[in-house]
Amino acid sequence: MAYSFRLEIGREGSKLALIEEEREISAREWPEARDMGHQLFEAIDSLLKESGIAPTDVTRFTIETDIPESFTSVRIAQSVAKAWEYGSGSGGE
């Protein structure tokens, strides 16, 4: 199975979805509160535990946003996504 994370970042809040072959199987949402790192890691942990899959099974991490890349939340999310893909062996490709 091919799993990925899709993070949607908006001005009012964010949503992290666990995707299995183009189908959303679970998601977590939270309001914007200047705590992207904390919320994102909690959402990742929760989705993995709920689905019963290993972190190594998630090989892709995409971000969708209309917020400028200079916003701290977006930069934190980009760092997490790059680290995730590097750690999974996909190298962000």
PDB file of N, CA, C and O in Angstrom:
ATOM      1  N   MET A   1       0.830  -1.190   0.000  1.00  0.00           N
ATOM      2  CA  MET A   1       0.000   0.000   0.000  1.00  0.00           C
ATOM      3  C   MET A   1       0.872   1.251   0.000  1.00  0.00           C
ATOM      4  O   MET A   1       1.934   1.287   0.623  1.00  0.00           O
ATOM      5  N   ALA A   2       0.408   2.264  -0.704  1.00  0.00           N
ATOM      6  CA  ALA A   2       1.108   3.538  -0.746  1.00  0.00           C
ATOM      7  C   ALA A   2       0.363   4.533   0.131  1.00  0.00           C
ATOM      8  O   ALA A   2      -0.795   4.855  -0.131  1.00  0.00           O
ATOM      9  N   TYR A   3       1.030   5.017   1.171  1.00  0.00           N
ATOM     10  CA  TYR A   3       0.440   5.992   2.091  1.00  0.00           C
ATOM     11  C   TYR A   3       1.173   7.317   1.964  1.00  0.00           C
ATOM     12  O   TYR A   3       2.364   7.364   1.657  1.00  0.00           O
ATOM     13  N   SER A   4       0.431   8.394   2.209  1.00  0.00           N
ATOM     14  CA  SER A   4       1.048   9.714   2.233  1.00  0.00           C
ATOM     15  C   SER A   4       0.291  10.595   3.219  1.00  0.00           C
ATOM     16  O   SER A   4      -0.839  10.299   3.610  1.00  0.00           O
ATOM     17  N   PHE A   5       0.941  11.679   3.607  1.00  0.00           N
ATOM     18  CA  PHE A   5       0.295  12.707   4.395  1.00  0.00           C
ATOM     19  C   PHE A   5       0.043  13.897   3.478  1.00  0.00           C
ATOM     20  O   PHE A   5       0.877  14.228   2.635  1.00  0.00           O
ATOM     21  N   ARG A   6      -1.119  14.544   3.648  1.00  0.00           N
ATOM     22  CA  ARG A   6      -1.417  15.787   2.946  1.00  0.00           C
ATOM     23  C   ARG A   6      -1.797  16.819   4.007  1.00  0.00           C
ATOM     24  O   ARG A   6      -2.780  16.652   4.728  1.00  0.00           O
ATOM     25  N   LEU A   7      -1.015  17.875   4.088  1.00  0.00           N
ATOM     26  CA  LEU A   7      -1.256  18.941   5.052  1.00  0.00           C
ATOM     27  C   LEU A   7      -1.804  20.155   4.325  1.00  0.00           C
ATOM     28  O   LEU A   7      -1.184  20.668   3.394  1.00  0.00           O
ATOM     29  N   GLU A   8      -2.968  20.608   4.757  1.00  0.00           N
ATOM     30  CA  GLU A   8      -3.575  21.820   4.223  1.00  0.00           C
ATOM     31  C   GLU A   8      -3.461  22.897   5.296  1.00  0.00           C
ATOM     32  O   GLU A   8      -3.930  22.717   6.419  1.00  0.00           O
ATOM     33  N   ILE A   9      -2.839  24.009   4.946  1.00  0.00           N
ATOM     34  CA  ILE A   9      -2.632  25.105   5.894  1.00  0.00           C
ATOM     35  C   ILE A   9      -3.422  26.316   5.431  1.00  0.00           C
ATOM     36  O   ILE A   9      -3.249  26.790   4.309  1.00  0.00           O
ATOM     37  N   GLY A  10      -4.284  26.808   6.296  1.00  0.00           N
ATOM     38  CA  GLY A  10      -5.062  28.006   5.999  1.00  0.00           C
ATOM     39  C   GLY A  10      -4.845  29.050   7.077  1.00  0.00           C
ATOM     40  O   GLY A  10      -4.203  28.783   8.093  1.00  0.00           O
ATOM     41  N   ARG A  11      -5.367  30.207   6.858  1.00  0.00           N
ATOM     42  CA  ARG A  11      -5.215  31.286   7.840  1.00  0.00           C
ATOM     43  C   ARG A  11      -5.958  30.988   9.136  1.00  0.00           C
ATOM     44  O   ARG A  11      -5.553  31.444  10.205  1.00  0.00           O
ATOM     45  N   GLU A  12      -7.033  30.233   9.047  1.00  0.00           N
ATOM     46  CA  GLU A  12      -7.844  29.927  10.228  1.00  0.00           C
ATOM     47  C   GLU A  12      -7.474  28.603  10.895  1.00  0.00           C
ATOM     48  O   GLU A  12      -7.772  28.399  12.072  1.00  0.00           O
ATOM     49  N   GLY A  13      -6.830  27.706  10.154  1.00  0.00           N
ATOM     50  CA  GLY A  13      -6.494  26.414  10.729  1.00  0.00           C
ATOM     51  C   GLY A  13      -5.818  25.501   9.733  1.00  0.00           C
ATOM     52  O   GLY A  13      -5.577  25.874   8.584  1.00  0.00           O
ATOM     53  N   SER A  14      -5.513  24.291  10.194  1.00  0.00           N
ATOM     54  CA  SER A  14      -4.802  23.315   9.372  1.00  0.00           C
ATOM     55  C   SER A  14      -5.464  21.954   9.471  1.00  0.00           C
ATOM     56  O   SER A  14      -6.190  21.660  10.421  1.00  0.00           O
ATOM     57  N   LYS A  15      -5.197  21.134   8.467  1.00  0.00           N
ATOM     58  CA  LYS A  15      -5.732  19.774   8.427  1.00  0.00           C
ATOM     59  C   LYS A  15      -4.656  18.846   7.892  1.00  0.00           C
ATOM     60  O   LYS A  15      -4.086  19.093   6.829  1.00  0.00           O
ATOM     61  N   LEU A  16      -4.378  17.773   8.634  1.00  0.00           N
ATOM     62  CA  LEU A  16      -3.456  16.737   8.182  1.00  0.00           C
ATOM     63  C   LEU A  16      -4.280  15.497   7.880  1.00  0.00           C
ATOM     64  O   LEU A  16      -5.010  15.001   8.738  1.00  0.00           O
ATOM     65  N   ALA A  17      -4.158  14.999   6.653  1.00  0.00           N
ATOM     66  CA  ALA A  17      -4.903  13.806   6.235  1.00  0.00           C
ATOM     67  C   ALA A  17      -3.928  12.688   5.911  1.00  0.00           C
ATOM     68  O   ALA A  17      -2.863  12.918   5.338  1.00  0.00           O
ATOM     69  N   LEU A  18      -4.307  11.477   6.286  1.00  0.00           N
ATOM     70  CA  LEU A  18      -3.571  10.280   5.897  1.00  0.00           C
ATOM     71  C   LEU A  18      -4.259   9.740   4.648  1.00  0.00           C
ATOM     72  O   LEU A  18      -5.459   9.462   4.656  1.00  0.00           O
ATOM     73  N   ILE A  19      -3.491   9.597   3.586  1.00  0.00           N
ATOM     74  CA  ILE A  19      -4.020   9.211   2.287  1.00  0.00           C
ATOM     75  C   ILE A  19      -3.502   7.815   1.929  1.00  0.00           C
ATOM     76  O   ILE A  19      -2.318   7.513   2.080  1.00  0.00           O
ATOM     77  N   GLU A  20      -4.418   6.980   1.455  1.00  0.00           N
ATOM     78  CA  GLU A  20      -4.043   5.659   0.949  1.00  0.00           C
ATOM     79  C   GLU A  20      -4.472   5.592  -0.510  1.00  0.00           C
ATOM     80  O   GLU A  20      -5.662   5.532  -0.823  1.00  0.00           O
ATOM     81  N   GLU A  21      -3.482   5.604  -1.396  1.00  0.00           N
ATOM     82  CA  GLU A  21      -3.743   5.529  -2.828  1.00  0.00           C
ATOM     83  C   GLU A  21      -4.864   6.477  -3.267  1.00  0.00           C
ATOM     84  O   GLU A  21      -5.864   6.039  -3.836  1.00  0.00           O
ATOM     85  N   GLU A  22      -4.692   7.777  -2.999  1.00  0.00           N
ATOM     86  CA  GLU A  22      -5.607   8.846  -3.402  1.00  0.00           C
ATOM     87  C   GLU A  22      -6.888   8.962  -2.567  1.00  0.00           C
ATOM     88  O   GLU A  22      -7.715   9.831  -2.845  1.00  0.00           O
ATOM     89  N   ARG A  23      -7.072   8.112  -1.555  1.00  0.00           N
ATOM     90  CA  ARG A  23      -8.285   8.145  -0.738  1.00  0.00           C
ATOM     91  C   ARG A  23      -7.927   8.560   0.687  1.00  0.00           C
ATOM     92  O   ARG A  23      -7.049   7.965   1.311  1.00  0.00           O
ATOM     93  N   GLU A  24      -8.606   9.579   1.194  1.00  0.00           N
ATOM     94  CA  GLU A  24      -8.381  10.014   2.568  1.00  0.00           C
ATOM     95  C   GLU A  24      -8.974   8.975   3.514  1.00  0.00           C
ATOM     96  O   GLU A  24     -10.168   8.682   3.458  1.00  0.00           O
ATOM     97  N   ILE A  25      -8.130   8.422   4.384  1.00  0.00           N
ATOM     98  CA  ILE A  25      -8.638   7.411   5.311  1.00  0.00           C
ATOM     99  C   ILE A  25      -8.816   7.947   6.727  1.00  0.00           C
ATOM    100  O   ILE A  25      -9.544   7.358   7.526  1.00  0.00           O
ATOM    101  N   SER A  26      -8.165   9.047   7.040  1.00  0.00           N
ATOM    102  CA  SER A  26      -8.314   9.653   8.357  1.00  0.00           C
ATOM    103  C   SER A  26      -7.702  11.049   8.325  1.00  0.00           C
ATOM    104  O   SER A  26      -6.854  11.341   7.482  1.00  0.00           O
ATOM    105  N   ALA A  27      -8.135  11.914   9.248  1.00  0.00           N
ATOM    106  CA  ALA A  27      -7.602  13.278   9.258  1.00  0.00           C
ATOM    107  C   ALA A  27      -7.720  13.890  10.645  1.00  0.00           C
ATOM    108  O   ALA A  27      -8.520  13.450  11.470  1.00  0.00           O
ATOM    109  N   ARG A  28      -6.918  14.901  10.882  1.00  0.00           N
ATOM    110  CA  ARG A  28      -6.962  15.705  12.098  1.00  0.00           C
ATOM    111  C   ARG A  28      -6.941  17.167  11.688  1.00  0.00           C
ATOM    112  O   ARG A  28      -6.222  17.555  10.768  1.00  0.00           O
ATOM    113  N   GLU A  29      -7.737  17.977  12.380  1.00  0.00           N
ATOM    114  CA  GLU A  29      -7.790  19.410  12.116  1.00  0.00           C
ATOM    115  C   GLU A  29      -7.537  20.176  13.403  1.00  0.00           C
ATOM    116  O   GLU A  29      -7.843  19.694  14.494  1.00  0.00           O
ATOM    117  N   TRP A  30      -6.976  21.376  13.270  1.00  0.00           N
ATOM    118  CA  TRP A  30      -6.758  22.231  14.435  1.00  0.00           C
ATOM    119  C   TRP A  30      -6.767  23.690  13.992  1.00  0.00           C
ATOM    120  O   TRP A  30      -6.391  24.010  12.864  1.00  0.00           O
ATOM    121  N   PRO A  31      -7.206  24.578  14.901  1.00  0.00           N
ATOM    122  CA  PRO A  31      -7.231  26.013  14.573  1.00  0.00           C
ATOM    123  C   PRO A  31      -5.826  26.603  14.634  1.00  0.00           C
ATOM    124  O   PRO A  31      -4.951  26.084  15.327  1.00  0.00           O
ATOM    125  N   GLU A  32      -5.628  27.682  13.906  1.00  0.00           N
ATOM    126  CA  GLU A  32      -4.349  28.389  13.930  1.00  0.00           C
ATOM    127  C   GLU A  32      -4.138  28.950  15.330  1.00  0.00           C
ATOM    128  O   GLU A  32      -4.985  29.669  15.860  1.00  0.00           O
ATOM    129  N   ALA A  33      -3.001  28.610  15.919  1.00  0.00           N
ATOM    130  CA  ALA A  33      -2.707  29.095  17.270  1.00  0.00           C
ATOM    131  C   ALA A  33      -1.208  29.272  17.488  1.00  0.00           C
ATOM    132  O   ALA A  33      -0.735  29.267  18.625  1.00  0.00           O
ATOM    133  N   ARG A  34      -0.468  29.429  16.400  1.00  0.00           N
ATOM    134  CA  ARG A  34       0.985  29.628  16.490  1.00  0.00           C
ATOM    135  C   ARG A  34       1.696  28.464  17.176  1.00  0.00           C
ATOM    136  O   ARG A  34       2.666  28.662  17.907  1.00  0.00           O
ATOM    137  N   ASP A  35       1.203  27.252  16.933  1.00  0.00           N
ATOM    138  CA  ASP A  35       1.837  26.071  17.514  1.00  0.00           C
ATOM    139  C   ASP A  35       1.888  24.921  16.501  1.00  0.00           C
ATOM    140  O   ASP A  35       1.611  23.770  16.838  1.00  0.00           O
ATOM    141  N   MET A  36       2.246  25.254  15.256  1.00  0.00           N
ATOM    142  CA  MET A  36       2.241  24.279  14.170  1.00  0.00           C
ATOM    143  C   MET A  36       3.071  23.042  14.502  1.00  0.00           C
ATOM    144  O   MET A  36       2.614  21.921  14.279  1.00  0.00           O
ATOM    145  N   GLY A  37       4.260  23.221  15.020  1.00  0.00           N
ATOM    146  CA  GLY A  37       5.111  22.072  15.319  1.00  0.00           C
ATOM    147  C   GLY A  37       4.440  21.096  16.273  1.00  0.00           C
ATOM    148  O   GLY A  37       4.387  19.895  16.010  1.00  0.00           O
ATOM    149  N   HIS A  38       3.938  21.610  17.362  1.00  0.00           N
ATOM    150  CA  HIS A  38       3.283  20.767  18.367  1.00  0.00           C
ATOM    151  C   HIS A  38       2.058  20.070  17.781  1.00  0.00           C
ATOM    152  O   HIS A  38       1.917  18.854  17.909  1.00  0.00           O
ATOM    153  N   GLN A  39       1.186  20.820  17.149  1.00  0.00           N
ATOM    154  CA  GLN A  39      -0.041  20.258  16.588  1.00  0.00           C
ATOM    155  C   GLN A  39       0.245  19.248  15.481  1.00  0.00           C
ATOM    156  O   GLN A  39      -0.410  18.209  15.399  1.00  0.00           O
ATOM    157  N   LEU A  40       1.218  19.551  14.638  1.00  0.00           N
ATOM    158  CA  LEU A  40       1.536  18.669  13.524  1.00  0.00           C
ATOM    159  C   LEU A  40       2.081  17.333  14.017  1.00  0.00           C
ATOM    160  O   LEU A  40       1.673  16.282  13.524  1.00  0.00           O
ATOM    161  N   PHE A  41       2.988  17.359  14.972  1.00  0.00           N
ATOM    162  CA  PHE A  41       3.540  16.098  15.491  1.00  0.00           C
ATOM    163  C   PHE A  41       2.483  15.287  16.235  1.00  0.00           C
ATOM    164  O   PHE A  41       2.475  14.059  16.152  1.00  0.00           O
ATOM    165  N   GLU A  42       1.598  15.958  16.958  1.00  0.00           N
ATOM    166  CA  GLU A  42       0.508  15.231  17.621  1.00  0.00           C
ATOM    167  C   GLU A  42      -0.418  14.583  16.596  1.00  0.00           C
ATOM    168  O   GLU A  42      -0.859  13.450  16.788  1.00  0.00           O
ATOM    169  N   ALA A  43      -0.713  15.294  15.513  1.00  0.00           N
ATOM    170  CA  ALA A  43      -1.592  14.759  14.471  1.00  0.00           C
ATOM    171  C   ALA A  43      -0.945  13.566  13.771  1.00  0.00           C
ATOM    172  O   ALA A  43      -1.611  12.561  13.519  1.00  0.00           O
ATOM    173  N   ILE A  44       0.334  13.666  13.460  1.00  0.00           N
ATOM    174  CA  ILE A  44       1.055  12.555  12.830  1.00  0.00           C
ATOM    175  C   ILE A  44       0.987  11.325  13.716  1.00  0.00           C
ATOM    176  O   ILE A  44       0.635  10.239  13.254  1.00  0.00           O
ATOM    177  N   ASP A  45       1.324  11.494  14.993  1.00  0.00           N
ATOM    178  CA  ASP A  45       1.317  10.378  15.945  1.00  0.00           C
ATOM    179  C   ASP A  45      -0.064   9.750  16.054  1.00  0.00           C
ATOM    180  O   ASP A  45      -0.199   8.526  16.040  1.00  0.00           O
ATOM    181  N   SER A  46      -1.074  10.577  16.160  1.00  0.00           N
ATOM    182  CA  SER A  46      -2.445  10.098  16.300  1.00  0.00           C
ATOM    183  C   SER A  46      -2.905   9.324  15.062  1.00  0.00           C
ATOM    184  O   SER A  46      -3.504   8.256  15.186  1.00  0.00           O
ATOM    185  N   LEU A  47      -2.629   9.854  13.879  1.00  0.00           N
ATOM    186  CA  LEU A  47      -3.046   9.179  12.649  1.00  0.00           C
ATOM    187  C   LEU A  47      -2.346   7.834  12.470  1.00  0.00           C
ATOM    188  O   LEU A  47      -2.963   6.858  12.042  1.00  0.00           O
ATOM    189  N   LEU A  48      -1.065   7.787  12.796  1.00  0.00           N
ATOM    190  CA  LEU A  48      -0.338   6.523  12.662  1.00  0.00           C
ATOM    191  C   LEU A  48      -0.867   5.473  13.636  1.00  0.00           C
ATOM    192  O   LEU A  48      -1.066   4.317  13.263  1.00  0.00           O
ATOM    193  N   LYS A  49      -1.092   5.879  14.878  1.00  0.00           N
ATOM    194  CA  LYS A  49      -1.609   4.931  15.874  1.00  0.00           C
ATOM    195  C   LYS A  49      -3.003   4.438  15.495  1.00  0.00           C
ATOM    196  O   LYS A  49      -3.288   3.243  15.573  1.00  0.00           O
ATOM    197  N   GLU A  50      -3.866   5.363  15.086  1.00  0.00           N
ATOM    198  CA  GLU A  50      -5.238   5.013  14.727  1.00  0.00           C
ATOM    199  C   GLU A  50      -5.288   4.033  13.543  1.00  0.00           C
ATOM    200  O   GLU A  50      -6.099   3.107  13.528  1.00  0.00           O
ATOM    201  N   SER A  51      -4.425   4.248  12.568  1.00  0.00           N
ATOM    202  CA  SER A  51      -4.448   3.424  11.360  1.00  0.00           C
ATOM    203  C   SER A  51      -3.677   2.121  11.512  1.00  0.00           C
ATOM    204  O   SER A  51      -3.870   1.179  10.744  1.00  0.00           O
ATOM    205  N   GLY A  52      -2.798   2.080  12.516  1.00  0.00           N
ATOM    206  CA  GLY A  52      -2.006   0.875  12.736  1.00  0.00           C
ATOM    207  C   GLY A  52      -0.897   0.673  11.718  1.00  0.00           C
ATOM    208  O   GLY A  52      -0.441  -0.451  11.508  1.00  0.00           O
ATOM    209  N   ILE A  53      -0.463   1.749  11.087  1.00  0.00           N
ATOM    210  CA  ILE A  53       0.642   1.617  10.140  1.00  0.00           C
ATOM    211  C   ILE A  53       1.926   2.178  10.745  1.00  0.00           C
ATOM    212  O   ILE A  53       1.890   2.999  11.663  1.00  0.00           O
ATOM    213  N   ALA A  54       3.042   1.727  10.223  1.00  0.00           N
ATOM    214  CA  ALA A  54       4.344   2.180  10.704  1.00  0.00           C
ATOM    215  C   ALA A  54       4.729   3.491  10.021  1.00  0.00           C
ATOM    216  O   ALA A  54       4.308   3.743   8.893  1.00  0.00           O
ATOM    217  N   PRO A  55       5.513   4.316  10.681  1.00  0.00           N
ATOM    218  CA  PRO A  55       5.965   5.559  10.055  1.00  0.00           C
ATOM    219  C   PRO A  55       6.649   5.323   8.707  1.00  0.00           C
ATOM    220  O   PRO A  55       6.538   6.150   7.803  1.00  0.00           O
ATOM    221  N   THR A  56       7.345   4.215   8.573  1.00  0.00           N
ATOM    222  CA  THR A  56       8.047   3.922   7.318  1.00  0.00           C
ATOM    223  C   THR A  56       7.097   3.605   6.162  1.00  0.00           C
ATOM    224  O   THR A  56       7.516   3.579   5.005  1.00  0.00           O
ATOM    225  N   ASP A  57       5.822   3.363   6.469  1.00  0.00           N
ATOM    226  CA  ASP A  57       4.830   3.099   5.420  1.00  0.00           C
ATOM    227  C   ASP A  57       4.353   4.376   4.732  1.00  0.00           C
ATOM    228  O   ASP A  57       3.758   4.320   3.656  1.00  0.00           O
ATOM    229  N   VAL A  58       4.612   5.514   5.347  1.00  0.00           N
ATOM    230  CA  VAL A  58       4.200   6.811   4.778  1.00  0.00           C
ATOM    231  C   VAL A  58       5.414   7.420   4.090  1.00  0.00           C
ATOM    232  O   VAL A  58       6.345   7.889   4.744  1.00  0.00           O
ATOM    233  N   THR A  59       5.390   7.404   2.771  1.00  0.00           N
ATOM    234  CA  THR A  59       6.578   7.807   2.012  1.00  0.00           C
ATOM    235  C   THR A  59       6.475   9.176   1.358  1.00  0.00           C
ATOM    236  O   THR A  59       7.437   9.651   0.756  1.00  0.00           O
ATOM    237  N   ARG A  60       5.332   9.802   1.471  1.00  0.00           N
ATOM    238  CA  ARG A  60       5.161  11.108   0.832  1.00  0.00           C
ATOM    239  C   ARG A  60       4.452  12.064   1.792  1.00  0.00           C
ATOM    240  O   ARG A  60       3.591  11.652   2.569  1.00  0.00           O
ATOM    241  N   PHE A  61       4.824  13.341   1.729  1.00  0.00           N
ATOM    242  CA  PHE A  61       4.256  14.356   2.609  1.00  0.00           C
ATOM    243  C   PHE A  61       4.086  15.625   1.788  1.00  0.00           C
ATOM    244  O   PHE A  61       5.066  16.305   1.482  1.00  0.00           O
ATOM    245  N   THR A  62       2.855  15.946   1.432  1.00  0.00           N
ATOM    246  CA  THR A  62       2.604  17.136   0.608  1.00  0.00           C
ATOM    247  C   THR A  62       1.950  18.230   1.437  1.00  0.00           C
ATOM    248  O   THR A  62       1.275  17.968   2.433  1.00  0.00           O
ATOM    249  N   ILE A  63       2.168  19.455   0.998  1.00  0.00           N
ATOM    250  CA  ILE A  63       1.604  20.621   1.673  1.00  0.00           C
ATOM    251  C   ILE A  63       0.837  21.443   0.651  1.00  0.00           C
ATOM    252  O   ILE A  63       1.337  21.731  -0.436  1.00  0.00           O
ATOM    253  N   GLU A  64      -0.382  21.816   1.014  1.00  0.00           N
ATOM    254  CA  GLU A  64      -1.201  22.695   0.185  1.00  0.00           C
ATOM    255  C   GLU A  64      -1.538  23.927   1.023  1.00  0.00           C
ATOM    256  O   GLU A  64      -2.061  23.811   2.131  1.00  0.00           O
ATOM    257  N   THR A  65      -1.236  25.100   0.484  1.00  0.00           N
ATOM    258  CA  THR A  65      -1.522  26.328   1.217  1.00  0.00           C
ATOM    259  C   THR A  65      -1.591  27.513   0.267  1.00  0.00           C
ATOM    260  O   THR A  65      -0.978  27.517  -0.800  1.00  0.00           O
ATOM    261  N   ASP A  66      -2.348  28.512   0.679  1.00  0.00           N
ATOM    262  CA  ASP A  66      -2.363  29.767  -0.065  1.00  0.00           C
ATOM    263  C   ASP A  66      -1.728  30.868   0.786  1.00  0.00           C
ATOM    264  O   ASP A  66      -1.791  32.050   0.447  1.00  0.00           O
ATOM    265  N   ILE A  67      -1.124  30.461   1.883  1.00  0.00           N
ATOM    266  CA  ILE A  67      -0.430  31.383   2.778  1.00  0.00           C
ATOM    267  C   ILE A  67       1.005  31.549   2.264  1.00  0.00           C
ATOM    268  O   ILE A  67       1.598  30.578   1.795  1.00  0.00           O
ATOM    269  N   PRO A  68       1.567  32.742   2.343  1.00  0.00           N
ATOM    270  CA  PRO A  68       2.945  32.943   1.894  1.00  0.00           C
ATOM    271  C   PRO A  68       3.934  32.030   2.624  1.00  0.00           C
ATOM    272  O   PRO A  68       3.775  31.745   3.811  1.00  0.00           O
ATOM    273  N   GLU A  69       4.945  31.582   1.901  1.00  0.00           N
ATOM    274  CA  GLU A  69       5.958  30.692   2.468  1.00  0.00           C
ATOM    275  C   GLU A  69       6.748  31.330   3.602  1.00  0.00           C
ATOM    276  O   GLU A  69       7.413  30.627   4.362  1.00  0.00           O
ATOM    277  N   SER A  70       6.683  32.632   3.723  1.00  0.00           N
ATOM    278  CA  SER A  70       7.430  33.314   4.775  1.00  0.00           C
ATOM    279  C   SER A  70       6.773  33.162   6.150  1.00  0.00           C
ATOM    280  O   SER A  70       7.401  33.474   7.162  1.00  0.00           O
ATOM    281  N   PHE A  71       5.523  32.691   6.208  1.00  0.00           N
ATOM    282  CA  PHE A  71       4.852  32.501   7.488  1.00  0.00           C
ATOM    283  C   PHE A  71       5.509  31.348   8.241  1.00  0.00           C
ATOM    284  O   PHE A  71       5.854  30.323   7.653  1.00  0.00           O
ATOM    285  N   THR A  72       5.675  31.527   9.529  1.00  0.00           N
ATOM    286  CA  THR A  72       6.360  30.530  10.357  1.00  0.00           C
ATOM    287  C   THR A  72       5.688  29.164  10.284  1.00  0.00           C
ATOM    288  O   THR A  72       6.380  28.149  10.196  1.00  0.00           O
ATOM    289  N   SER A  73       4.381  29.112  10.317  1.00  0.00           N
ATOM    290  CA  SER A  73       3.684  27.819  10.261  1.00  0.00           C
ATOM    291  C   SER A  73       4.018  27.058   8.984  1.00  0.00           C
ATOM    292  O   SER A  73       4.209  25.842   9.014  1.00  0.00           O
ATOM    293  N   VAL A  74       4.088  27.758   7.885  1.00  0.00           N
ATOM    294  CA  VAL A  74       4.415  27.116   6.608  1.00  0.00           C
ATOM    295  C   VAL A  74       5.857  26.634   6.618  1.00  0.00           C
ATOM    296  O   VAL A  74       6.144  25.532   6.150  1.00  0.00           O
ATOM    297  N   ARG A  75       6.752  27.429   7.135  1.00  0.00           N
ATOM    298  CA  ARG A  75       8.166  27.040   7.176  1.00  0.00           C
ATOM    299  C   ARG A  75       8.381  25.832   8.081  1.00  0.00           C
ATOM    300  O   ARG A  75       9.172  24.946   7.756  1.00  0.00           O
ATOM    301  N   ILE A  76       7.688  25.792   9.204  1.00  0.00           N
ATOM    302  CA  ILE A  76       7.779  24.623  10.094  1.00  0.00           C
ATOM    303  C   ILE A  76       7.254  23.391   9.362  1.00  0.00           C
ATOM    304  O   ILE A  76       7.892  22.338   9.375  1.00  0.00           O
ATOM    305  N   ALA A  77       6.107  23.523   8.732  1.00  0.00           N
ATOM    306  CA  ALA A  77       5.509  22.399   8.005  1.00  0.00           C
ATOM    307  C   ALA A  77       6.434  21.907   6.889  1.00  0.00           C
ATOM    308  O   ALA A  77       6.578  20.700   6.696  1.00  0.00           O
ATOM    309  N   GLN A  78       7.052  22.818   6.162  1.00  0.00           N
ATOM    310  CA  GLN A  78       7.970  22.430   5.093  1.00  0.00           C
ATOM    311  C   GLN A  78       9.171  21.670   5.648  1.00  0.00           C
ATOM    312  O   GLN A  78       9.630  20.701   5.042  1.00  0.00           O
ATOM    313  N   SER A  79       9.672  22.101   6.782  1.00  0.00           N
ATOM    314  CA  SER A  79      10.806  21.409   7.407  1.00  0.00           C
ATOM    315  C   SER A  79      10.422  19.997   7.828  1.00  0.00           C
ATOM    316  O   SER A  79      11.182  19.053   7.614  1.00  0.00           O
ATOM    317  N   VAL A  80       9.246  19.855   8.424  1.00  0.00           N
ATOM    318  CA  VAL A  80       8.777  18.529   8.838  1.00  0.00           C
ATOM    319  C   VAL A  80       8.592  17.636   7.615  1.00  0.00           C
ATOM    320  O   VAL A  80       9.006  16.477   7.629  1.00  0.00           O
ATOM    321  N   ALA A  81       7.976  18.160   6.560  1.00  0.00           N
ATOM    322  CA  ALA A  81       7.734  17.371   5.347  1.00  0.00           C
ATOM    323  C   ALA A  81       9.043  16.917   4.710  1.00  0.00           C
ATOM    324  O   ALA A  81       9.164  15.761   4.304  1.00  0.00           O
ATOM    325  N   LYS A  82      10.020  17.812   4.619  1.00  0.00           N
ATOM    326  CA  LYS A  82      11.310  17.451   4.031  1.00  0.00           C
ATOM    327  C   LYS A  82      12.020  16.398   4.873  1.00  0.00           C
ATOM    328  O   LYS A  82      12.585  15.444   4.337  1.00  0.00           O
ATOM    329  N   ALA A  83      11.991  16.571   6.174  1.00  0.00           N
ATOM    330  CA  ALA A  83      12.625  15.587   7.057  1.00  0.00           C
ATOM    331  C   ALA A  83      11.927  14.237   6.951  1.00  0.00           C
ATOM    332  O   ALA A  83      12.580  13.193   6.941  1.00  0.00           O
ATOM    333  N   TRP A  84      10.596  14.260   6.873  1.00  0.00           N
ATOM    334  CA  TRP A  84       9.836  13.006   6.764  1.00  0.00           C
ATOM    335  C   TRP A  84      10.212  12.264   5.487  1.00  0.00           C
ATOM    336  O   TRP A  84      10.497  11.067   5.518  1.00  0.00           O
ATOM    337  N   GLU A  85      10.214  12.973   4.374  1.00  0.00           N
ATOM    338  CA  GLU A  85      10.518  12.327   3.104  1.00  0.00           C
ATOM    339  C   GLU A  85      11.973  11.863   3.045  1.00  0.00           C
ATOM    340  O   GLU A  85      12.268  10.812   2.477  1.00  0.00           O
ATOM    341  N   TYR A  86      12.861  12.628   3.619  1.00  0.00           N
ATOM    342  CA  TYR A  86      14.266  12.207   3.668  1.00  0.00           C
ATOM    343  C   TYR A  86      14.383  10.928   4.497  1.00  0.00           C
ATOM    344  O   TYR A  86      15.053   9.980   4.089  1.00  0.00           O
ATOM    345  N   GLY A  87      13.738  10.903   5.647  1.00  0.00           N
ATOM    346  CA  GLY A  87      13.788   9.739   6.528  1.00  0.00           C
ATOM    347  C   GLY A  87      13.124   8.511   5.933  1.00  0.00           C
ATOM    348  O   GLY A  87      13.508   7.382   6.240  1.00  0.00           O
ATOM    349  N   SER A  88      12.124   8.729   5.079  1.00  0.00           N
ATOM    350  CA  SER A  88      11.421   7.592   4.470  1.00  0.00           C
ATOM    351  C   SER A  88      12.176   7.033   3.277  1.00  0.00           C
ATOM    352  O   SER A  88      11.837   5.966   2.766  1.00  0.00           O
ATOM    353  N   GLY A  89      13.191   7.746   2.837  1.00  0.00           N
ATOM    354  CA  GLY A  89      13.973   7.276   1.701  1.00  0.00           C
ATOM    355  C   GLY A  89      13.481   7.795   0.368  1.00  0.00           C
ATOM    356  O   GLY A  89      14.087   7.509  -0.664  1.00  0.00           O
ATOM    357  N   SER A  90      12.387   8.559   0.364  1.00  0.00           N
ATOM    358  CA  SER A  90      11.890   9.084  -0.911  1.00  0.00           C
ATOM    359  C   SER A  90      12.655  10.339  -1.332  1.00  0.00           C
ATOM    360  O   SER A  90      12.621  10.735  -2.497  1.00  0.00           O
ATOM    361  N   GLY A  91      13.336  10.953  -0.384  1.00  0.00           N
ATOM    362  CA  GLY A  91      14.176  12.112  -0.683  1.00  0.00           C
ATOM    363  C   GLY A  91      13.434  13.322  -1.193  1.00  0.00           C
ATOM    364  O   GLY A  91      14.031  14.217  -1.790  1.00  0.00           O
ATOM    365  N   GLY A  92      12.103  13.357  -0.956  1.00  0.00           N
ATOM    366  CA  GLY A  92      11.325  14.505  -1.386  1.00  0.00           C
ATOM    367  C   GLY A  92      10.990  14.494  -2.863  1.00  0.00           C
ATOM    368  O   GLY A  92      10.560  15.511  -3.405  1.00  0.00           O
ATOM    369  N   GLU A  93      11.177  13.372  -3.518  1.00  0.00           N
ATOM    370  CA  GLU A  93      10.897  13.296  -4.955  1.00  0.00           C
ATOM    371  C   GLU A  93       9.456  12.940  -5.213  1.00  0.00           C
ATOM    372  O   GLU A  93       9.044  12.833  -6.368  1.00  0.00           O
TER     373      GLU A  93
END
